[in-house]
Amino acid sequence: MKNIPFPNHHFTPKKKLETILLIASAYNTMTQRFHVELLDMGYKVSVEIFLNDEVTREVVKNVNPDLIIAPFLKDAIPEDVWRKHICIIIHPGIKGDRGPSSLDWAILNNEQEWGVTALQADLEMDAGDIWASTNFTLAGETKSDLYRGKVTQAAITCLKEISINFLTEGYKPEPLDYTKTDVKGSWRNYLKQKQRAINWDQDTTETIVRKIKSADSQPGLLDQTIGQPMYLYGAYAENGMTGTPGEIIAQRNGAICCATVDGAVWISVLKQKNKGDKTFFKLPATLVLKDYLQDIPEIATPITLEPNVMTFRDIWYEQKNEVGYLHFQFYNGAMNTEQCKRLREAYIYARSQTTKVIVLMGGSSFWSNGIHLNVIEAAEDRALESWNNINAMDDFVLEVLSTDNQTTIAAMQANAAAGGVMMALSADYVYAREGIVLNPHYKLMGLYGSEYWTYSLVQRVGNSQAKSLTEKCMPISTKSAQEIGLIDDYYGKDSNEFCHWITQKAEAIAQNLPLESNFLPQEKMSFTKALVLEEHRQRELREMKQNFVSFEYNNSRYNFVYKIRQQNCSVKKNLAVHNCRDGLQQEA
């Protein structure tokens, strides 16, 4: 391990890289991915959720890290910290890009290539020396999908390059120099709503979808839907309907369809603009506009894919070579009662087809995050809606567990949490895209959990590991998940690579070819198994029924839905943790 000169900063670099401190504004997807990746690489990792400069200084003093990395940070690291320690900022932009709305501008301007740059903290925002940079192509993703997918993967590539550069003798980061041909970015200000506002009389469908995607999932695109200010999310092009531009012409499965100058656009999620002290949160569009849609027709669509049809669907089925693929793409991975019921009906349809394998594909944005906390918060009787939602989830999981004429595969191509992880375990085989993050726990939401986790999780990892996963409440990487038997295998840097691999796996099973797996397929359904499953379900639901009326659950859900950042010590201590590879050291 070698010494590294940094003439522009007033500190003496260390000769080792063992302890890394992550400073972030939130324990979001990016921060979690960095956390688990660094643990897998063998480093001692501390995570600090930024509250203020003084707390940050104290943490840095106590941890005394070899390296500080900020995967997602909205605040500036105190100058006295970055002058004494190497601090790397992960910026979601190409070399030279600067400013707070990098991804928004990239999507709005229809950039064909974008990237991630790792910068050393300095006086000027995003202007520090460059430690690593990775580019990728854009393919019409939403801002949030891009961030969770290609941006995060590129950031991990940068992370690995940083770790090599840190220990390379004589290495000096690259100063930002706009005269270089590969420095193509520039400073761009915060992207304001008026700069991406929809002009319904002029904007094409493609333009409107791109504008909404540039603000999805934050801050949302502000528009005057039905004459009221609303933030729009979850946009899909429609080429089979038309009407007066800007008018709502159809509804389907929670989404509304608005006519454009050359077609129409589906909007699946809305959020009302805050009014004074009254704040609102995201909900299915038809739930927000339920008092205005009495005369708007409900236009159904078949579950099977149709060629060359652009439209909105959150559940669809396709079949090839004796394999059925059931897709479910729910916004932010949340599944409300109605969606769970429709997914169960779609699965029953899949079971009725002449296939040997059924693959649960989930979506490219999320596999599943379990019950829909926002819809529950909006309900008149929140405990009742919670109860209905979890029972609908359980009904779907039971269908999968009861499948005995086909082999089932859970193909997790995106992140999953809580009941979404447990839902995947109901399949015979569980595969994941390399690099997704799993959170197999409920406790932080004040819930015991259901989805037959006390049966499926314990079967896969054993009682001790199941308790550890559900009690420690920390994310787990695909590498670690495979090592403990939570999943069977992982592969693929992106969804395309993963889906191709899954197709090969599924068709091999359909052809009765042997597979490498440490986990045996689910036991065939029998009277005894049915009784066992019912016993597990009833035990879980007894706990959940008590949870649903508890202060802990209702308060945690409220804070989650309204995005209330808690700053009391007990909450902070859950996240400001000191970790080593064998697990978490949490303070009570």
Secondary structure, 3 states (H helix, E strand, C coil): CCCCCCCCCCCCCCCCCCEEEEEECCCCHHHHHHHHHHHHCCCEEEEEECCCHHHHHHHHHHHCCCEEEECCCCCCCCHHHHCCCCEEEEECCCCCCECCCHHHHHHHCCCCEEEEEEEECCCCCCCCCEEEEEEEECCCCCHHHHHHHHHHHHHHHHHHHHHHHHCCCCCCCECCCCCCCCCCCCECCCCCHHHCCCCCCCCCHHHHHHHHHCCCCCCCEEEEECCEEEEEEEEEEECCCCCCCCCEEEEECCEEEEEECCEEEEEEEEEECCECCECCCCEEHHHHCCCCCCCCCECCCCCECCCCCCCCCCEEEEEECCEEEEEECCHHHCECHHHHHHHHHHHHHHHCCCCCEEEEEECCCCCECCECHHHHHHCCCHHHHHHHHHHHHHHHHHHHHCCCCCEEEEEECCCEECHHHHHHCCCCEEEEECCCEEECCCHHHCCCCCCCHHHHHHHHHHHHHHHHHHHHCCCEEHHHHHHHCCCCEEECCCHHHHHHHHHHHHHHHHCCCCCCCCCCCCCCCCHHHHHHHHHHHHHHHHHHHHHCCCHHHHHHHHHHHCCCCCCCHHHHHHHCEEEECCEEECCC
